[in-house]
Amino acid sequence: MADLTNAQKKEWAKTLYLRENLTQQEIAERVGVSRVTVSNWVRAGKWEEQKAGLTLTRQEQVANLYRQVAEINRAISARAEGERFPNSKEADILGKLSAAIRNMEQETGIADIISVLTSFIEWLRPLDLDKAKELTRLADAYIKDKL
């Protein structure tokens, strides 16, 4: 595993900050920087504001896209027989919504990987603390390798 650049460490720290409930000290230890560095990144990058703005999970976003498709389809199906097809604007919107859904359902980003690993570690911790610690070490190495 190669050493991470400062930019990669910053991106990893940002992902941990935005997606996990960790202290700045815990993030600093996992990423390999000082707590002051993490604090500076949080302040300069306005991560706190970004964290507050992340109210929708990927699943909720996909569900919203499906609801929008359903709404357009309801409007089309309410038309008179022989006119139940999308106009050019609706067809364009349906195509864009379909592409967005496909991308969101297929794309696994580093934030998703971190979220799944963290959830698994939290599940494992009360069952076997030593294994949870080892898995945390391995998960961190895996994430560093992916960045």
Residue, then its C-alpha position, 0 to 999 in steps of 0.5 A: m500500500a502506497d503512502l497517501t498524499n495530503a490531498q488523499k488524506k484530506e478527502w478520506a478525512k472529509t468522507l469520515y467527517l461527513r458520513e460517520n459519527l467520529t470525533q476530529q481526534e478519531i479521524a486524525e488517528r485513522v487518517g494519520v494527521s494531527r487533530v489540528t490539521v483535521s480542525n483546519w480542514v473542517r473550518a477551511g472546507k466548511w465541512e460542518e455546513q456540508k454535513a448539515g446539508l447531507t440529509l438524504t441517503r442514496q436510497e432516499q435519493v433513488a426513491n425520490l427519483y422513482r417517485q418523479v418518474a411515477e408522477i410523470n407516468r401518472a400524468i401521461s396515463a391520465r391523458a385521453e386514449g391515443e395521447r398516452f405518450p410523453n411529449s419531448k420535454e417529458a421524454d427528455i426528463l424521463g431519460k435523465l431520471s432513468a440515467a440518474i437512477r441507473n448511476m446511483e444504483q450501480e455506483t459504489g463510492i468510497a463513502d458507501i464503502i466506508s459506511v458499510l464497513t463502519s456498520f459491520i464493525e459496529w455490529l461486530r464490536p459487541l460480539d468480538l472486540d478483538k476481531a472488530k479492532e483487527l477489522t478496523r485496521l484492515a478496513d482502514a488499510y483497504i480504504k487507503d489503498k482505494l484512495 
